[in-house]
């Protein structure tokens, strides 16, 4: 064993010694969410130049403004309720919430006045950062733990949204052998963390693949996110009426579990560098896997959430008003050099070919709504055609 190991490593080692090998999902949960020590539960900037990765909300405020445009439409479809609940799960530093609230405050003051914004974040020290960033919106904001959303005690009308949340849920690692499906466990070998193959820890793993009609090819390793459908069902129970908007990177099941991704999609991020080994620096690097959107849609249907729209981020942003926001920029009075810089940043949000535009997907689900005509349903590829049910928006 190394002479010095971190407190989190010590905890993980002790657990393995006490109970034997642990499923990779348990190891990943400790690395990301161990109270006070996990990547997402310990102090420190995770996102942006000072962190380990960027999200769309860190690129330009336009991302939040465009989501806000869709939220305005959601409010209209809900009949402008007396209180519109706006909940961000995994609120991070609060920048996305700020951009959304800034837009609503100036562009839709009537909705803003009825807004009850709730921020949820696993890292407790981020609340101070959020309070500073969102100071002018303080009367509209409250804070909750992520567990309060999934306990079933809330009855929300409005929109629950997340940006790069589900990719950070702990996943089980499985591998198809010539004989059967096997699970990857984490064990200790000569004092070092190591992998070990064994029988699946739960029949839910096989059931998960059966639900989406997937048979893994021999030699294929994959991630199975059992936490995602459980989370989705709990969130659906908390949503009385309204929408769930999910932005994340991932694919539908046929693409995600295809032989082309023989090694799976598990990746780690540390100081803007991609790391392949999840056993380096436990608690100090992000561990993620691509989202299975087919399961989110299927499990959503079972929980009463109808799939309203699913597609690449660039299609969503274009449909809800990207070009209108670009024209607003062009007609503004800001200096030309600032205008150019803003234009280049805004375009990053929709760049295809491996950029943010098609790397990220957007899933919109609805509960208690009949054929909602959201802005994202507009056919932006046809001049003058705003799509079915678009109306005057």
N, C-alpha and C positions, 0 to 999 in steps of 0.2 A: 504494500500500500504506500502511496506517496506520503512523504513526511508531513505535508500540510494539505488538508482538504477543507473546503468551505463548510459552514454550518449546514447548508442544504444538502451537500454531498454526504455529510455525516448522517443526517436524518434518513436519506435514501438507503445508504449502506446498512444502517441499523434495521430498517424495515425488511430488507432482503434477508438479513441474517435471522431475524425473528420469525418470518413467515415463509421464507423461501422465495423463489423467483416471483416476480410480479408482472402482470400484463403491461405492455408498453403504455397503454392508456393511463395506468396508475403512475408510471414514471413521468409521463408528459404532464399529467395533472400537477404533480409535485413541482416540476421544473417551472411551470407557468403560474400556478396558483397557491402554492404553499404559503400560508399566512405570513406576511412580512418578509418572506425570502424568495418567493417565486418571481418570475420575470414581470408578470402583470400586477403583482401585489406588493412590490418593493418600490421605494422612491427612485426617481430618475426619469429623464426624458427618453421616451421610447420612439417617438415619431418626429420626423423633421431632420434638419441638418445636424442637430445635436444628438439625435437618436440613432436607430438602427435601420429605419426604412421610412419611405414616404407613403402617404395615402393621397387620394384625389383631393381631399379637403385641404391638404397642405400645399397643393399646387397653385390654386387660385380660388378666391371667394365665389367665382362663378358657379362652382360645383354646388355650393350651398344655396345660392340664389335660384338655380334651376330646380333643385329639390323643393325649395319654397314655393315656386310657381305651381308645382304639382300639388303641394299641400293646400294651396288656395283653392284649387279645383276640387280636392277631396272635401273641403269644408262646404263648398257649394252642393256637392252631391249628397252630403249628409244633412242638407237643409239648414246649414248655419246653426248648429246646436248652441244652447246657452253657454256651454263650456266645451271647448275643443281641447282634448288631451293630446299633447305632443310629447312623445317619450323617445329619448335616444338611449339605446343600450350600448354600453361601451363608449362613453362620451369622450374619453381621452382628455385632451387639454381644453376641450370646449370650443375649439375653433369652428367646427362644422355647425354646432348649435348657434354660435354667434352669427355666422353668415346667414343662416336661415332666419333668425330673429331680426337681424338688421333689415333684411328684405321685407319681412312681414310688417315690421314697424312702420316703414316708409311707404310701402306699396299696397298694403292691405290692413290699414289701421283698425278697421272694424273687427277683423279676425284676431288681430293682435290683442285687442281689448278683451276678447273672450278666451284667450289662450291660457292653458295651464301646462307649462313645460316642465317635464320631469327628467332629470339626468341620472343615469345609472352607470357606475364605474366600479370595477373591482379594486382599483388602487386608491386607497383612502386619501393619500396626500394630494391627489390631483384635484380634490375639491377646492383647495385654496387657490390653485391656478385658475380653475373655472370661475370662481367667484370674482377674481381680479379681471379676467377677460370679459366677463358677462355682467359687470357691475351695473351698467345702465339698464339692463333687463331684469335686475334682481326681483322686482315685484311679480314677475311672471314665472319665476323659476323655483322649483323645489328639488330636493335630492333624495334618492332612494338607493338601496342596495339592489344589485341584480336579483337577489333572492326574493325581494318583495314583488317583483313582476311575476315570478313563477310560483308563488305560494297560493295563488287562486283567490286572494282577498280583494283584488282590484276589479273595478268594473269601468273600463275605459271606452270612451267614444272619441275617435279621432284617428291618429296615426302613430304607430310604433315603427321606428326605423333604426337601422344599424348600418355601419360602414366597416367592412373587414372585421367582423366579429366571429362568425361561425367557423372561419378557417383556423381560429385559435382554440377551438374546443378540442379536448383530448381525444385521440383516436386509437383504436385497436389496430395493430399491424397483423396482417394475415398473409399467408403464402400458399399457393396451390402446389402440392407435391403430386407425384404419380399415383399416390394412394388416396389422399384426402386433403381437405383444407386443414392447414395448421396455423397456429397463432404464434407470434413472436413475443417472447418474454424477456425481461431484463433480469440478469443475475449478476453475481460476483464471481470472477475468476482470477485467482491470485491477487485479490484486492482491487481489481479493476472492473468497471462495469462492462458487461458483455451480453450478447444476445443468445437466446436459447429457444429452439422450436419445441412446441408441445401441442397437446390437444387443445381445442378452443376452450376458453374459460367460461363461455356461455353459449347456449344454442341460439341466442339472438344474432350472432354473427352470420350463421348460415341462413337464418330467417330474413335478415337484412338483404342479402343477395338474392334470395328467392323472390322477395317482394318486388324487386326491380328487374327480375328475369335476367340476371347476370350469372354466367358460368365463367369463372376465371380459367385462363389457359394455364397449362403446366408451366411452372417457373415464374408465374406472375405474382408479384408482391403488391399489396394494395392496403389502403387505409379505410377503415370502417368507422364512421362517426356515429356511435350510438347516442351520444349526448344531443346531437342536433334534433332528431325527431322528438325526443323527450322535451327539449326546450321549446320546440315549436308548439307542441300540444299544450304546454303550460301557458305559453304566451296567448294562444288562441282562446284559452279559458278566461284570460284576463281582459280580452278585447270583447266588449259588448257589441260594438258596431263600429266598423271603420276599416282601416287598412294596415297591412304590414308590408313595409318596404325594406328589402334586403339587398345590399350592394356588397359583392365579394367576388373573388376570383374562383373559377370552377367551371364545370361542364355538366351536361346531362350525362346520365349513367353510361350510355353506350360509348361515349367518348372518354369519359373519365377512367373506366375500367377496361379499356381496349388493350390489346397486346402491344400497341405502339408505346404504351407507358408501362413497360414491363417491370420497372423498378418502383412504380408508384410515384407519388407527387410530394412526399415529405421533404420539406426544406427548412433550413434555419437561416436567420439573419442576424449579423453582428456588425455594427458600424458600417452599414450599407454594403457589406460583403455577404455573398451567399455561402453558407456552410452546409455540407452534406451530412456531417455527423451530429446527431442530437445528443451525443454523450460528451461533447466538449462544453466546458463552462456551464454546467447546469444552473439555471436560474439567471444567467447573464446573457443569453441569446434567445431570440424568438424561435419558436418551433411551430410550423404551420403545415397544413395540407389543403389541397384544393377541395372545394365544396361540391357535393353531389346534389345538384339542383333537382334531379328527378325525384329523389327521396323527399326533399322539401315540398315539392308539389304534391306528391302522392300522400304524404303524411298530413299535409295541410288540408287536403280534401277530406281526409278521415276526421280531422279536427274541426271541420266547418269553415275552412278557409278556401275560397274559390280562387283559382289562378286567373288573374286579370291580364297580366302581361309578363313576358320573360324575354330577355334578349341582351345583346351587348350594350355596354355603357354608352357607346357613341350613338347608338340608335335612340336610346332613352333621352339623352341630352339634346340631340337634334330635334326630337319630337316635342319636347317640352319648352323649347324656345332658345336654343343655342344661338341661332343666327340673329334673332331679335336682340339678344344681349350683345352680340358682336356689333351690330349696327348702332346700338346705344353707345358703345365704346367709341366707334368711329366718329359719331356726331358730338362727342363730348369736347370740352375745352382743355383737357389735360395736355401737357406738352407732348410733341411728337415722339420723343425718345421714350417717354413713359408709356405712351400708347402702343408703340412697337413691342416693348417688353411685355406688356399685359397681353397683347394679341398672341405672342409666341407661347406664353404660359397657358392661356386659355385653350390653344390648339392641342396642347399636350393631353388634355382630357379626352379628346376624341381621336387621337392618332391611332390608326389600325396597325396591322402587321406587327403584333407583339407589344404594342404600346398600351396605354391605359384604356384606349377606346375599345379594344376587343379582348383585352386580358380580363377585364372585369365584366361581370354580368349583373343585371338588375332584375329582381323578382318582385312583382307587386301582387299581393294576395288581399282578398277582401272578405269581410264577414258581415252578414246582414244587409248586403247590397245586391240589387238586381241590375245586372248589365250596366255597371258604372262606366260612363264615358270619360275616361281620364285623358289628359293631354298626351301621355305617352302612347296612346292608341292612334294618334294622328298619323296619317301617311305623309311624312315630310318629304318623300321622294317625288311627289306629284305636285307641281305648281298649282296653287289655287285649291287643292283638295286637302281639306283638313281632317278627313277621315270620318267614319260613321259616328254619329252621336256627338260630334265635337262641339257643335253649336257656336255661339259667339263668345270666344274666350279671350 
